[in-house]
Amino acid sequence: MNFSDRLYVTFVCIFCTVLILTNVVGTKLIPAPFFPHMPLCAAILVYPLTFLLCDIVSEIWGEERTHWMVRLGFFMSLIMLGISQAVLYLPAHSAWAHSGHIFGYQTVAEYQKAFESVFKIGPVMVGASLTAYLSSQWTSIRIFHILKKITSERHLWLRNNLSTIISQGIDTLIINSILLFYGFHLDLKLGFQILGSVYLYKIAFALLDTPLCYVGVKLVRQALAKRATA
């Protein structure tokens, strides 16, 4: 395996790790930055990184390898979800609720409930999450490479932002509408307020990650060039 392949594998590992963490932290609602009265899904702090990583990989290694990374992330998510859902149904030992436990719950049932609140995901949510992921990532990659061809590989900022903004809109519409209305049973007004604010924050993150995309691409190209001349 040459240096370029090792670097690519590193990006793939980071991508899959971030994606899996998105599924873990996504059930928590947090106060929105600058607007603490508005709740946001905690995944909004993590998931945009997958689009940044996709853009860097797309720019350096091309569309085919980026699609492979996205497909691998899909199967890694399935493995994580499969294992976590299976563990939910394993019987809990009484030692889980010993008096010195750091979390301080009193019974095994309380620990089980806390565990379920993080990892229990119904089939509808699983389907929505994976559908949103594949739809948004594939859209992002395709738009990125169409713009790359149209601009003769210039204007990285344009394809970085436009591909992410459009694909994040698809992702937000699919997963957040199902999470908010089916998962949390919110009323329509509050649900659409959260959905709209989530998308606005995603656009903001997309704009903010443009310098990171330029820096990432530059560092990778410098590393590859340095190794090639060594």
C-alpha positions, -999 to 999 in steps of 0.1 A, spaced: 0 0 0 15 33 -10 13 66 9 -17 79 -11 -37 48 -3 -28 49 34 -38 85 36 -71 77 18 -78 48 42 -72 73 71 -99 96 57 -122 66 53 -117 56 89 -123 91 102 -154 94 79 -169 61 93 -162 71 129 -178 105 125 -208 89 108 -213 63 135 -210 89 162 -238 109 145 -261 79 150 -251 78 187 -254 114 196 -283 123 173 -311 115 197 -301 143 221 -316 178 218 -294 208 226 -300 245 228 -292 262 195 -261 285 195 -271 321 200 -308 311 203 -309 288 234 -347 286 234 -346 267 201 -338 230 204 -314 213 179 -304 177 174 -268 172 187 -259 155 155 -258 189 138 -224 194 155 -210 161 140 -227 152 107 -215 182 87 -180 169 91 -189 140 68 -196 164 39 -163 182 45 -145 149 44 -164 139 13 -154 171 -4 -117 166 4 -117 130 -7 -136 140 -39 -111 167 -47 -81 145 -42 -91 109 -50 -121 114 -73 -158 104 -75 -154 66 -75 -133 64 -43 -157 89 -26 -187 67 -35 -168 37 -21 -162 55 12 -199 65 14 -210 29 7 -186 16 34 -200 41 59 -235 28 51 -225 -8 59 -205 3 90 -236 21 102 -257 -11 96 -232 -31 117 -233 -6 145 -270 -4 145 -274 -42 143 -250 -47 173 -265 -20 194 -301 -32 188 -292 -68 196 -275 -57 229 -307 -40 240 -324 -73 242 -297 -91 262 -307 -96 299 -291 -71 323 -271 -83 354 -280 -71 388 -244 -58 393 -253 -30 368 -271 -12 397 -245 -16 425 -245 13 450 -211 27 439 -220 31 402 -209 65 388 -243 73 373 -262 67 406 -293 50 393 -310 27 419 -323 -2 398 -313 -23 367 -345 -11 351 -334 25 354 -300 17 337 -318 -2 310 -341 27 303 -311 51 302 -294 27 278 -325 25 256 -329 62 255 -295 64 236 -294 33 215 -330 22 209 -339 30 173 -370 17 156 -371 4 121 -387 35 108 -359 57 122 -332 33 109 -348 34 74 -351 72 75 -316 77 87 -300 55 61 -322 68 33 -313 104 42 -276 95 44 -274 78 11 -295 104 -7 -277 134 6 -242 120 3 -247 108 -33 -263 141 -42 -234 160 -27 -208 139 -46 -226 142 -79 -231 179 -77 -195 184 -66 -181 166 -96 -206 182 -121 -194 217 -108 -158 206 -109 -162 197 -146 -181 228 -154 -156 251 -137 -126 232 -152 -115 222 -116 -115 259 -104 -136 275 -77 -134 248 -50 -155 271 -28 -184 269 -52 -187 232 -54 -179 228 -16 -208 251 -6 -234 244 -33 -231 206 -31 -233 206 7 -262 231 9 -284 212 -15 -276 178 -1 -281 190 35 -315 202 25 -324 167 13 -310 152 45 -328 176 68 -361 171 51 -359 133 53 -344 125 87 -354 155 108 -391 155 98 -393 118 107 -373 122 139 -393 153 151 -428 142 141 -426 104 144 -398 100 170 -405 130 193 -442 135 184 -438 173 183 -466 195 170 -463 208 135 -454 244 143 -426 235 167 -414 207 144 -411 229 114 -394 257 134 -368 232 145 -365 218 110 -360 252 95 -335 263 122 -316 230 117 -312 237 80 -301 273 86 -274 261 110 -263 234 84 -260 262 58 -239 282 83 -217 252 89 -213 246 52 -201 281 47 -178 279 77 -161 247 66 -150 262 32 -116 274 47 -112 239 63 -118 223 29 -91 245 13 -67 238 41 -74 201 40 -70 198 3 -38 219 4 -22 198 32 -31 165 15 -16 177 -18 15 189 -1 19 156 17 14 136 -15 39 159 -34 65 157 -7 63 119 -5 64 117 -44 97 137 -45 112 119 -15 
